[in-house]
């Protein structure tokens, strides 16, 4: 039998209603099983942490939006930080899953297809993407590790393409990884600018990222030649 919530709801002080986009989908008290409730809370947390500084996010308001008590929320996540880390971890996993490359495509087409799915994700999940990329708790090591792990996963995907396309290995692979980290920085900055200002169109952002990737690989080739190393 699916485990249901049993923690009683405690009384809470009256608060101003949160924005409609951050409220539970219905005003009725709905009983969820454990995984459904956890998923609901994480979705609400992602929205709040993306739109407000970490210190300004109220656990009470998230509990109210979910239609549960603050005590029940802490049953799922023992601290606000744990809640934030869970929200970021979910955002990272979702981003990587939705942008998984198609291994049957040639390297360049695979990169273009992956970047198309990436921009689709940025468009459709602006709040969770912003929350992930911006971090939020200063120099918190666990939070930084989540973001860095996401970045490294993207770099590794591009490196796997490079191995297939130009046969790199060993020290040369490490040198290309260093250059591609610069491309990841450009990708994040351009994506956040796209969400905030919309100066470039979605297709222009995708095309810019493809051209920037190619230029970074060209820079790597130049560095290899200057160092007397093969590519």
Secondary structure, DSSP 4 states (H G I P E B T S, - for coil): ---B--PPPPP----PPPPGGGS-S-SS----BHHHHHHHHHHHHHHHHHHS-GGG--HHHHHHHHTS-HHHHHHH-SSHHHHHHHHHHHHHHHHHHHT---TTS-HHHHHHHHHHHHHHHHHHTHHHHHHHHH--STT-HHHHHHHHHHHHHHHHHHHHHHHHHH---HHHHHHHHHHHHHHHHHHHHHHHHHHHH--S-HHHHHHHHHHHHHHHHHHHHHHHHHTT---
